[in-house]
Amino acid sequence: MAVKNISANVKKNSSHRLRFLRDGILRLGFYFLLATLSFVFLYPFIKMITQSLMTDDDLINITVKWLPSSMTWSNYSIAYRKLQFGSYVWNSALVAVLSTAGHAFSCAMTGYAFARYKFRFKGPLFAMVILTMLVPVQTIIFPQYMQFSNWGWLNSYLPLVVPTFLGFGLNGGFFIFLFRQFFAGLPYEMEEAARVDGCGPIRTYTHIMLPMSQSSLLVCAVLSLVWHWNDYFEPGIYITDVWLKMLPNRLPSLYAELSKENYTMIAKNDIEGLIFNEAMLMAATFLCIVPILIMYLILQRRFMEGVERSGLTGM
């Protein structure tokens, strides 16, 4: 009897060790895969930051790949001054904030209507909303340009801001779909109780349903801010005035201006006066994304909670 118990305990311990070893190998493989994928996404940012701190000698030294021989913070001061960061960052912030407010206002209301009300042509209209998510903006930019030109909106922020208050604009169809998914998952008893208490449709929406959609509003705000801040195509089409351009649109102009200055210095044999190199360009690029990175780091936790609650995980 004792021998059987000992044999059973040995088999049990062996089974536990095999299970522990198997789980350890699987966990190690999972972490290795996660680290590999993370490096693929983080590689451009790491390369940008390390190169932005390099000196001229580091850039031409083939032995220097990742770590610069010395930290050159002057690249950021030159990039900040040449980029005219203080002026152009307000242009991007103004357009991004106003467009985000427009999307939060119009898309939440439109998504609520599609989710809670029945009306004629509801299905075809919602199909058209989904179609706006599939059609690239480049395919409709010409008629839009002609329309805004006839209205006298060119060389202003109106083509970028006004459509967002009408449920359109940059990825407006996605935000309508986002709010529609959230409101469709709420129980109808809440609206019935509000109706019994004497609330009309507008008051029910503004005082009960909209406050409950804070998670979807946060997701909409973060995504809209990021997309409008990084948008390069539409501002480059509608805005031609240099002082009205967005911060990302400033980078090609900066490259052209500094290249012209360098050519002038080379013609004068003033090699020591050269200020433009790849490190300075990387510093300017990093300055363009710093505000949006700071915002995302602050709202990261609530943003992920909002994604889980808004129904995007089931897409």
C-alpha positions in Angstrom: 0.0 0.0 0.0 2.8 2.4 0.9 4.6 1.5 -2.3 1.5 2.4 -4.3 1.2 5.7 -2.5 4.8 6.6 -3.2 4.5 5.6 -6.9 1.3 7.8 -7.2 3.1 10.7 -5.5 6.1 10.4 -7.8 3.8 10.4 -10.9 1.9 13.3 -9.5 5.1 15.3 -8.9 6.4 14.4 -12.3 3.1 15.5 -13.9 3.3 18.9 -12.0 6.9 19.4 -13.2 6.0 18.7 -16.8 3.1 21.0 -16.6 5.2 23.7 -15.0 7.9 23.3 -17.6 5.3 23.4 -20.5 3.7 26.5 -19.1 7.1 28.1 -18.7 8.1 27.4 -22.3 4.8 28.8 -23.5 5.1 31.9 -21.4 8.7 32.4 -22.6 7.6 32.0 -26.2 4.7 34.5 -25.7 7.0 37.1 -24.1 9.6 36.6 -26.9 6.9 37.1 -29.6 5.5 40.2 -27.7 9.0 41.7 -27.4 9.7 41.1 -31.1 6.4 42.7 -32.2 7.0 45.6 -29.8 10.4 46.2 -31.3 9.0 46.3 -34.8 6.6 49.1 -33.8 9.1 51.0 -31.5 12.0 50.8 -33.9 11.2 54.0 -35.8 10.8 56.0 -32.5 14.0 54.6 -31.0 15.9 55.4 -34.2 14.4 58.9 -34.4 15.3 59.7 -30.8 18.8 58.3 -30.9 19.7 60.0 -34.2 18.3 63.3 -33.0 21.0 63.3 -30.3 23.9 62.5 -32.6 26.7 64.9 -33.7 27.9 65.4 -37.2 30.8 62.9 -36.6 28.3 60.3 -35.3 26.2 60.5 -38.4 29.2 59.8 -40.7 30.8 57.2 -38.4 29.6 53.7 -39.6 30.5 52.3 -36.2 27.8 54.4 -34.4 24.4 52.8 -34.9 22.3 53.3 -31.8 24.1 55.1 -28.9 25.7 58.5 -29.8 29.2 59.3 -28.5 27.8 62.4 -26.8 24.3 63.8 -26.3 23.8 66.8 -28.6 20.8 68.7 -27.3 21.5 71.7 -29.5 19.8 69.8 -32.3 16.4 70.4 -30.5 17.0 74.1 -29.9 17.9 74.6 -33.6 14.9 72.5 -34.7 12.6 74.4 -32.4 13.8 77.8 -33.7 13.8 76.9 -37.4 10.5 75.0 -37.1 8.9 78.1 -35.5 7.3 75.6 -33.2 5.5 78.2 -31.0 3.5 79.6 -33.9 2.6 76.5 -35.9 1.7 74.3 -32.8 -1.2 76.6 -32.1 -2.5 76.2 -35.7 -2.5 72.4 -35.3 -4.0 72.6 -31.8 -6.8 74.9 -32.9 -7.9 72.7 -35.8 -7.5 69.5 -33.8 -9.5 70.8 -30.8 -12.3 72.3 -32.9 -12.6 69.3 -35.1 -12.7 67.0 -32.1 -15.5 69.0 -30.5 -17.4 68.8 -33.8 -17.1 65.0 -34.0 -18.0 64.5 -30.4 -21.1 66.7 -30.9 -22.5 65.5 -34.2 -21.3 61.9 -34.3 -22.7 61.1 -30.8 -26.1 62.5 -31.8 -26.1 60.7 -35.1 -25.1 57.4 -33.6 -27.8 57.7 -31.0 -30.4 58.3 -33.7 -29.3 55.2 -35.6 -29.2 53.1 -32.5 -32.5 54.1 -30.7 -34.9 55.4 -33.3 -36.8 53.8 -36.2 -37.3 55.9 -39.3 -37.6 55.4 -43.0 -34.5 54.5 -45.0 -32.6 53.9 -41.8 -30.8 50.9 -43.3 -29.7 52.6 -46.5 -28.6 55.7 -44.7 -26.4 53.7 -42.2 -25.0 51.8 -45.2 -23.9 55.1 -46.6 -22.2 55.9 -43.3 -20.3 52.7 -43.6 -19.5 53.5 -47.2 -17.8 56.7 -46.1 -15.4 54.5 -44.0 -14.4 52.5 -47.1 -14.0 55.3 -49.6 -10.6 57.0 -49.4 -10.7 60.8 -49.1 -8.4 61.1 -52.1 -11.2 59.9 -54.4 -13.6 62.7 -53.5 -11.0 65.5 -52.8 -11.6 67.1 -56.2 -15.4 67.7 -55.9 -14.9 68.8 -52.4 -12.2 71.2 -53.5 -14.5 72.7 -56.1 -17.3 73.0 -53.7 -15.2 74.7 -51.0 -13.7 77.0 -53.7 -17.2 78.1 -54.8 -18.0 78.9 -51.2 -14.8 80.9 -50.7 -13.5 78.6 -48.0 -10.1 77.9 -49.4 -7.0 79.0 -47.5 -8.9 78.8 -44.2 -9.7 76.2 -41.6 -13.4 76.0 -42.5 -13.0 72.9 -44.8 -11.3 71.1 -42.0 -13.6 72.1 -39.1 -17.1 72.7 -40.5 -17.7 69.1 -41.9 -17.0 67.6 -38.5 -20.0 69.4 -37.0 -22.1 67.8 -39.7 -21.0 64.2 -38.9 -18.5 64.1 -41.7 -14.9 65.3 -41.8 -11.9 63.1 -41.2 -13.2 59.5 -40.3 -16.6 60.9 -39.2 -18.3 57.6 -40.3 -16.1 55.6 -37.9 -17.2 57.8 -35.0 -20.9 57.4 -35.9 -20.4 53.7 -36.0 -18.6 53.8 -32.6 -21.5 55.7 -30.9 -24.1 53.6 -32.6 -22.5 50.4 -31.3 -22.4 51.8 -27.8 -25.9 53.1 -27.6 -27.3 50.0 -29.2 -26.0 48.0 -26.2 -27.9 50.0 -23.6 -31.2 48.8 -22.2 -34.4 50.5 -23.5 -35.8 50.6 -19.9 -33.7 53.6 -19.1 -35.4 55.7 -21.8 -38.8 54.4 -20.8 -38.2 55.4 -17.2 -37.1 58.9 -18.3 -40.2 59.2 -20.4 -42.4 58.3 -17.4 -40.6 61.0 -15.4 -41.6 63.5 -18.0 -38.3 63.8 -20.0 -38.6 64.6 -23.7 -36.3 63.1 -26.3 -33.8 65.9 -26.1 -33.6 65.9 -22.3 -33.3 62.2 -22.3 -30.4 62.3 -24.6 -28.5 65.2 -23.0 -29.1 64.3 -19.3 -29.2 60.5 -19.4 -27.8 58.8 -22.5 -25.0 61.2 -23.3 -23.4 61.2 -19.8 -23.4 57.4 -19.9 -21.3 57.5 -23.1 -18.2 59.0 -21.5 -16.1 56.1 -22.5 -17.0 56.4 -26.2 -16.6 60.2 -26.0 -13.1 59.7 -24.7 -12.2 57.2 -27.4 -13.6 59.7 -30.0 -11.7 62.6 -28.5 -8.4 60.8 -28.4 -8.6 59.3 -31.9 -9.9 62.5 -33.5 -7.2 64.6 -31.9 -4.5 62.2 -33.1 -5.9 61.9 -36.6 -6.4 65.6 -37.1 -3.0 66.4 -35.6 -1.2 64.0 -37.9 -3.3 64.8 -41.0 -1.1 66.0 -43.8 -3.2 65.5 -46.9 -6.2 67.7 -46.5 -4.5 70.7 -44.9 -1.9 70.6 -47.7 -4.8 70.7 -50.3 -7.0 73.5 -48.8 -4.4 75.7 -47.1 -1.7 77.6 -49.1 -0.9 80.4 -46.7 2.4 79.6 -45.0 1.3 81.0 -41.6 -1.9 79.0 -41.6 -0.3 75.6 -42.2 -0.3 72.8 -39.7 2.8 71.6 -37.8 3.3 68.4 -39.9 3.0 70.5 -43.1 5.9 72.6 -41.8 8.5 69.7 -42.1 8.8 69.7 -45.9 9.1 73.5 -45.9 11.7 73.3 -43.2 13.7 70.7 -45.2 13.7 72.9 -48.3 14.7 76.1 -46.4 17.5 74.5 -44.5 18.8 72.7 -47.6 18.9 76.1 -49.4 20.8 77.6 -46.5 23.3 74.7 -46.6 23.9 75.1 -50.3 24.5 78.8 -49.8 27.1 78.1 -47.1 28.8 75.4 -49.2 29.1 77.9 -52.1 30.8 80.2 -49.7 33.1 77.4 -48.4 31.6 78.0 -44.9 31.5 74.3 -43.9 31.6 75.0 -40.2 28.4 77.1 -40.5 26.3 74.1 -41.7 23.4 73.6 -39.4 21.2 71.1 -41.3 21.8 67.4 -41.0 19.8 64.3 -40.4 20.0 64.6 -36.6 18.3 68.1 -36.7 15.6 66.8 -39.0 14.9 63.9 -36.6 14.7 66.4 -33.7 12.2 68.5 -35.6 10.1 65.4 -36.4 10.1 64.4 -32.7 9.0 67.9 -31.7 6.0 67.5 -34.0 4.8 64.4 -32.2 5.7 65.3 -28.6 2.3 67.1 -27.8 0.2 64.2 -29.0 2.5 61.7 -27.2 2.1 63.6 -23.9 -1.7 63.7 -24.3 -1.8 59.9 -25.0 0.4 59.0 -22.1 -1.9 61.0 -19.8 -5.1 59.4 -21.1 -3.7 56.0 -22.0 -5.4 54.1 -19.1 -8.9 55.7 -19.6 -8.5 55.4 -23.3 -8.0 51.6 -23.1 -11.0 51.3 -20.7 -13.1 53.3 -23.2 -12.1 51.0 -26.0 -13.3 48.0 -24.0 -16.6 49.6 -23.0 -17.5 51.1 -26.4 -17.8 47.8 -28.3 -14.7 48.2 -30.5 -13.3 44.9 -29.2 -16.0 43.0 -31.0 -15.3 44.5 -34.4 
